[in-house]
């Protein structure tokens, strides 16, 4: 049997989904207003507001509750399960595999189904997968976008709401959940400089049109009084292990002293660690290595890898909540959205503790 509190929460969720109480950021009813509106006690009204905040439907701002993103989704018709689609860059990557896992868990928690596919670093494949999901009846899309330039305008043609994860588009303002990659990379640069490294290098992902990790790393070095030579910037594809090894060997042979190396992700960093071990290069005395993503492998490597950690589970949750809210509120296609930026944390481990070895 439903309690009064459960009944009121259910009614309010339906009302919020229909837009009766306004859109994102709008002030919600106070405790007294809610009690009068639903003819309930102040105690029950207070408990209802707490529960709505726990669900993420409301967000506390000062003394007021504001409408937030998380609106539990209801299927569009009785007996029909809501479907959403998720396209990631590569399911072979532990990062994207974990992102898909969290998104699937959240979708299932509210009774929705999740269709998952990989673009394999190819926009034409990404476009094909997104169109396929729409044909299969997806009510919304989660996208780790690979498009660049004019290709980005394709997202505006999608017939359903879409939320981007991990990268801000240049040609289209869409709802996006991302981390502050540039600030995270600046922190890596400052850390390496503070540890005593005076030469620096960067290994980036081949085909990445805009790389805030590289620009942040450069800026952080400049702030610390150093530079990043163009010849020390290497762009590689992780699947091409031969080129990856050759690029790392080239960096090792050209360095004049201890080198601080920042890698686009932990997979590149782990390959750099392996290359050093094969050639007898000491870490961190001769080469300090930092990665990004803080995958499980980071703590398991020897020496353990310094890496940037960010709340991947929160990214998946917020992206799902944002998409479900757009679906429920009938907010339409990608475009004219908002950016949600999450903070990162630099996890310092033995791979960059050069000053401790002096």
C-alpha positions in Angstrom: 0.0 0.0 0.0 1.3 3.4 -0.9 1.9 5.9 1.8 0.9 9.6 1.5 4.5 10.5 1.0 4.9 7.9 -1.8 1.7 9.2 -3.5 2.8 12.8 -3.4 6.3 12.0 -4.7 4.8 10.1 -7.6 2.4 12.9 -8.5 5.2 15.5 -8.3 7.5 13.5 -10.5 4.7 13.3 -13.1 4.1 17.1 -12.8 7.7 18.0 -13.1 8.1 15.7 -16.1 5.2 17.5 -17.8 6.8 20.9 -17.1 4.1 22.1 -14.7 6.6 23.4 -12.2 9.0 25.0 -14.8 12.2 24.0 -16.4 15.8 23.5 -15.2 16.8 25.9 -12.5 13.4 27.1 -11.6 12.6 27.6 -7.9 10.4 24.8 -6.5 7.7 24.9 -3.9 8.7 25.7 -0.3 7.8 23.4 2.5 4.8 25.4 3.4 3.7 25.9 -0.2 4.0 22.2 -0.8 2.0 21.3 2.3 -0.8 23.7 1.3 -0.7 22.5 -2.4 -1.0 18.8 -1.6 -2.9 19.2 1.7 -0.3 17.3 3.7 1.5 18.1 7.0 4.6 20.1 7.1 6.5 17.0 8.3 5.4 15.0 5.3 6.2 18.0 3.0 9.6 18.3 4.5 10.2 14.5 3.9 9.0 14.7 0.3 11.5 17.5 -0.5 14.3 15.6 1.1 13.4 12.5 -1.0 13.2 14.6 -4.2 16.7 16.0 -3.5 18.0 12.4 -3.0 16.5 11.4 -6.3 18.3 14.4 -7.9 15.1 16.0 -9.0 15.8 19.0 -6.8 19.0 20.8 -5.9 19.5 22.9 -2.8 20.6 26.5 -3.4 20.6 28.6 -0.3 17.2 28.3 1.2 15.4 27.3 -2.0 15.1 24.1 -3.9 15.7 24.4 -7.6 14.6 22.0 -10.3 17.5 19.8 -11.4 18.2 17.3 -14.1 17.2 14.0 -12.7 13.7 13.1 -13.7 13.0 9.3 -13.5 11.8 8.3 -16.9 8.5 6.7 -17.6 7.9 4.7 -20.8 6.0 6.6 -23.5 3.1 4.1 -23.4 2.0 1.2 -21.1 4.0 -2.0 -21.5 6.6 -0.3 -23.7 10.2 -0.2 -22.4 12.1 3.0 -22.9 15.2 2.5 -25.0 18.2 4.8 -25.2 21.4 4.4 -27.3 25.0 4.9 -26.3 27.9 5.2 -28.7 31.4 5.2 -27.3 34.7 5.6 -29.1 36.0 2.1 -28.3 34.6 -0.6 -26.2 38.1 -2.2 -26.1 39.2 0.7 -23.9 38.7 0.1 -20.2 37.6 3.7 -19.8 34.7 3.4 -22.3 33.8 -0.1 -21.1 33.4 1.2 -17.6 31.4 4.2 -18.8 29.1 1.9 -20.7 28.7 -0.3 -17.6 27.7 2.6 -15.4 25.3 4.0 -18.0 23.7 0.6 -18.3 23.3 0.2 -14.5 21.7 3.6 -14.3 19.3 3.0 -17.2 18.3 -0.4 -15.8 17.7 1.2 -12.4 14.8 3.3 -13.8 13.5 0.5 -16.1 15.0 1.6 -19.3 17.0 -0.4 -21.8 20.4 0.6 -23.2 21.7 -0.1 -26.7 25.5 0.1 -26.8 27.9 0.4 -29.8 31.4 1.6 -30.6 32.5 4.0 -33.3 36.1 2.7 -33.4 37.5 6.2 -33.9 35.5 6.6 -37.1 32.8 9.2 -37.5 31.2 7.4 -40.5 30.7 4.4 -38.2 29.4 6.6 -35.4 26.8 8.1 -37.7 25.7 4.7 -38.9 25.3 3.4 -35.3 23.3 6.5 -34.3 21.0 6.2 -37.2 20.5 2.5 -36.5 19.6 3.2 -32.9 17.0 5.8 -34.0 15.5 3.2 -36.4 15.4 0.7 -33.6 13.2 3.1 -31.6 15.7 4.8 -29.2 14.0 7.7 -27.5 17.4 9.4 -26.8 21.1 9.1 -27.4 24.3 9.3 -25.3 27.3 10.1 -27.5 31.0 10.2 -27.0 31.5 12.2 -30.2 34.2 11.7 -32.7 33.0 14.2 -35.3 34.9 17.4 -36.0 34.3 20.5 -38.1 31.2 20.4 -40.3 30.6 16.8 -39.3 29.4 18.0 -35.9 26.3 19.5 -37.6 25.1 16.0 -38.2 24.0 15.8 -34.5 21.4 18.5 -35.1 19.7 16.2 -37.7 19.1 13.5 -35.1 15.3 13.1 -34.5 15.7 12.4 -30.8 17.4 14.2 -27.8 21.1 13.7 -27.4 23.7 14.3 -24.7 27.4 14.4 -25.4 29.9 12.8 -23.0 33.6 13.8 -22.7 34.1 16.4 -25.4 32.7 19.8 -26.1 31.7 20.4 -29.7 33.0 23.4 -31.6 30.1 23.8 -34.1 27.1 22.9 -31.9 26.1 23.8 -28.4 24.7 20.5 -27.1 24.0 19.2 -23.6 27.4 18.0 -22.6 28.9 16.2 -19.5 32.7 16.5 -19.3 35.7 16.9 -17.0 37.9 20.0 -17.0 40.7 18.3 -19.1 42.7 21.4 -19.5 42.9 22.2 -15.8 43.7 18.5 -15.1 46.6 18.6 -17.6 47.8 21.9 -16.1 48.0 20.2 -12.7 50.1 17.4 -14.2 52.5 19.9 -15.7 52.9 21.8 -12.4 53.4 18.5 -10.5 56.2 17.3 -12.9 57.9 20.6 -12.7 57.7 20.7 -8.9 59.2 17.2 -8.8 62.3 18.5 -10.6 61.9 17.5 -14.2 63.2 20.0 -16.7 62.5 18.3 -20.0 59.0 17.3 -21.0 57.1 15.3 -23.6 53.5 14.4 -24.5 52.0 11.4 -26.2 48.5 12.1 -27.6 45.8 10.2 -29.4 46.1 10.3 -33.2 43.1 11.8 -35.0 42.0 13.9 -32.0 41.1 17.3 -33.6 41.0 19.3 -30.4 43.1 18.2 -27.5 42.5 20.2 -24.3 44.9 17.9 -22.4 47.8 19.0 -24.7 46.9 22.7 -24.4 46.5 22.4 -20.7 49.8 20.6 -20.3 51.5 23.3 -22.4 49.9 26.1 -20.4 50.9 24.5 -17.1 54.5 24.2 -18.2 54.5 27.8 -19.4 53.2 28.9 -16.0 56.1 27.0 -14.4 58.7 28.6 -16.6 59.1 25.7 -19.1 58.1 24.8 -22.6 57.1 21.8 -24.6 59.1 21.4 -27.8 57.1 20.5 -30.9 59.3 17.5 -31.6 58.4 16.1 -28.1 54.7 15.9 -29.0 53.9 12.5 -30.4 50.5 11.5 -31.7 49.9 7.7 -31.9 47.1 5.2 -32.2 47.1 2.7 -29.3 46.3 -0.2 -31.6 49.5 0.4 -33.6 52.0 -1.0 -31.0 54.9 -0.9 -33.4 54.6 2.9 -33.9 53.9 3.3 -30.2 57.1 1.6 -29.2 59.1 3.4 -31.9 57.7 6.8 -30.7 58.6 6.1 -27.1 62.1 4.8 -28.0 62.7 8.0 -30.0 61.8 10.1 -26.9 64.1 8.1 -24.7 67.0 8.4 -27.1 66.7 12.2 -27.6 66.4 13.2 -24.0 69.3 15.0 -22.3 68.3 14.4 -18.7 65.3 13.3 -16.6 62.2 13.6 -18.8 58.6 14.3 -17.6 56.2 12.5 -19.9 52.4 13.1 -19.9 50.3 10.6 -21.8 46.8 11.2 -23.2 45.6 8.1 -21.3 46.8 5.3 -19.0 47.1 2.8 -21.9 49.8 5.0 -23.6 51.4 5.4 -20.2 51.5 1.7 -19.5 53.1 1.1 -22.9 55.8 3.7 -22.0 56.4 1.9 -18.7 56.9 -1.4 -20.6 59.3 0.2 -23.1 61.4 1.6 -20.2 61.5 -1.7 -18.4 62.7 -3.4 -21.6 65.5 -0.9 -22.1 66.6 -0.6 -18.5 65.4 3.1 -18.2 64.7 3.9 -14.6 61.4 5.3 -13.5 61.1 7.9 -12.1 64.8 8.8 -12.0 65.3 9.0 -15.8 61.7 9.2 -17.0 58.7 10.3 -15.0 55.4 9.1 -16.5 51.9 10.4 -15.8 48.7 9.1 -17.4 45.0 10.0 -17.5 41.8 8.1 -16.5 43.3 6.3 -13.4 42.3 2.9 -14.8 42.8 -0.2 -12.5 46.1 -0.9 -14.3 47.5 2.4 -13.0 47.9 1.1 -9.5 49.0 -2.4 -10.6 52.0 -1.3 -12.8 55.5 -1.2 -11.4 56.2 1.4 -10.4 52.6 2.4 -9.8 51.4 5.1 -12.3 50.5 8.7 -11.5 47.2 9.5 -13.2 44.3 11.8 -13.3 41.1 10.4 -11.7 37.7 11.7 -12.4 34.2 10.6 -11.3 33.3 8.3 -14.2 30.2 7.0 -12.4 29.0 10.5 -11.9 29.6 11.4 -15.5 27.4 8.4 -16.6 24.7 9.3 -14.1 24.5 12.9 -14.9 24.5 12.2 -18.7 21.6 9.8 -18.2 19.7 12.1 -15.9 20.1 15.0 -18.4 19.0 12.8 -21.3 16.0 11.4 -19.4 14.9 15.0 -18.4 15.1 16.1 -22.1 13.0 13.1 -23.1 10.4 13.7 -20.4 10.2 17.4 -20.9 10.0 17.2 -24.7 13.2 19.3 -25.1 13.9 17.9 -28.6 17.1 17.4 -30.5 20.8 18.2 -29.7 21.6 21.9 -29.6 21.2 24.9 -27.3 22.2 22.8 -24.3 24.2 23.3 -21.2 27.7 22.1 -20.1 28.2 20.2 -16.9 31.9 20.1 -15.9 33.1 17.7 -13.2 36.3 18.1 -11.2 39.3 15.8 -11.4 41.9 14.6 -8.9 45.6 14.0 -9.5 46.6 10.7 -7.9 50.4 10.9 -7.4 52.2 7.5 -7.3 55.8 6.3 -7.6 56.1 6.9 -11.4 56.6 10.6 -11.0 58.1 10.9 -7.5 61.5 12.1 -8.8 62.3 14.5 -5.9 62.0 11.6 -3.4 64.7 9.7 -5.3 67.3 12.6 -5.2 
